[in-house]
């Protein structure tokens, strides 16, 4: 089974199981998290036991847990990966997010597989293909427009939901097609160790060495925010809305999850044809505001077409929200006309010579209409701070304290029916998904001395569900006359009925299994693959051979010969950003066209990267050296039972009969 076509899924990140639980409590329909190995965020790993605990917690609300197994795998890792996937399946995990096609060739259980955004799904042909080879969900490229998404939805298997990133940090490169980290530092993004070279400052030079932009973060994008496009994304065919951030802290996940939960619930209220993918309603002790947590300013990227202002060129840091202007500066403090209340430990920022400067407010005091800030360093250390400087706040301490506490409740509405039986009383609880449970107790019936008070008290006691995940919606009392029912009797009935209802709800959860691949096997849209396909093992080669590919190049990480190749392929175009694009120049006065435009070079220290432009698909290729590599073995800790040379029959084909429909 896959996500029903009318269900909307809010998918939140989790660095660890604790954050995953809070994501569920703040409205996530699903959570994605990294395990102890093979995840594309090496510093966001968790034990299988922790993931199993998170899965059990999420299932109480009908929410799902996805685990990232989205690195490319070395030959020597295939057996370890196969065993690991069996462990995750046994732990109750609902799906794996994968990049390596070799996983589809392993002998693994029928766990649902989602095609990661690193699969670089940005063409209709590729989306259609991946929807036919056994993937239960496709994570589309971030660069797609609404029109392109709609085109994909029209050809992809309708039982395969489409997933799209709606919030968080943006990789400037097409995901999976970035090798600049590997080229410069030996740390492979496709192996989970990206060094984020894109966030560094670069100088852009034209063909004559003249500076177009000096020491700016030219490959750093603003953060994704599709808040205004959710309805349009739904109409285009998106059903899973993904928040980026497996390195993000608890406050970020709480806040951003609550923000999108609120927006999606508003859409669901107006669209009875749609439904939430999990159960329960959330209430918050704060007003969600994504601008208050880490961001590099916002863009909707290419969803509604190419725009000039998508880059975070000035700074890749969180500048924060504008707060006020410096009005006075003294030897130990400064004062600003803050538009909002301030608190000790607030983080303050300002721009100075194209750099973000900042300080923490050690002591804050209201003085008349101004706020006096004593910083945690000497005033002499605050470069560029002067009267007239615009101040922003990138850390709202009072806000952080609110999010550090319990900040949400998620309750599932149930109907409560109390009735009499021949020998006592019965209590039936039913949720709005048709799942119910009953408890009965033998008890002598004694007429109530105060009939009106008896029923009022009974109803009040029946609604006492505060230590459960449920809340009473409609309460029905069916008896021939008001009886005296002790509170202890009601409590015993309620406890038993709640326990049975939770058990029955878990039993009624759908089984999320991998869908069948088409027979005969779908043919890949191309017959040859370059290193951009990231084929790193024999199983992946067999997968592509089975699907009609004749020539498969090694992954970038496996090359043994040097040469200049694109180390980054991106939709972001610096010619466009600096009005040097020939498409802009057509009929537009004041646009420089391709004068001094090509070749262009990015310079960072001793590194020089040539830029090449493929104008037909509007792409920029960042050229760099393919440095020689040796086929690396994985860390020994991942392979306790695998050693020695690679046997020819190293992995087992998965038996077709193991697949569930």
ABEGO torsion letter per residue (X at the ends): XBBBAABBBBBBBBABAAAAAAAAAAGBABBBBBBABGBABAABBBBAAAAAAAAAAAAAAGBBBBBBBABBBBAAAAAAAAAAAAAAAAAGBABBBBABAAAAABBBBABBBBBBAAAGBABAAAAAAAAAAGBABBBBBAABBAAAAAAAAAABBAABBBBBBABEBBBABBBGABAAAAAAAGBBAAAGABAGAAABBBBBBBAAGBBABBGBBAABBBBBBAAAAAAAAAAAGBABBBBBGAABBAAAAAAAAAAAAAAAAAAAAABAABBBABBEBBBBABBBBAAABBBAEBBAEAAAEBBABABBAABABBAEBBAEBBABBBAABBBBBBABBBBBGBBBBBBBGGBBBBBBBABBBBBEABBBBBBABBAAABBGBBBGBBBBBABBAAAAAAAABBABBBBBBBBBBBBBBAAEBBBBBBBAAGBBBBBBBBBBBBBBABAAAAAAAAAAAAABAAABABBBABBBBBBABBBBBBAAAAAAAAAAAAAAAAAAAAAABBBBBBBBBBOBBBBBABABBBAAAGBABAAAAAAAAAAGBABBBBBAAABABBEBBBABBBABBAAAAAGABAAAABGBBGBAEABGAOBBBBBBEABBBBBBBBAAAGBBBBBBBBBBBBBBBBBAAABAABBEBBBABABBBBBAAABBX
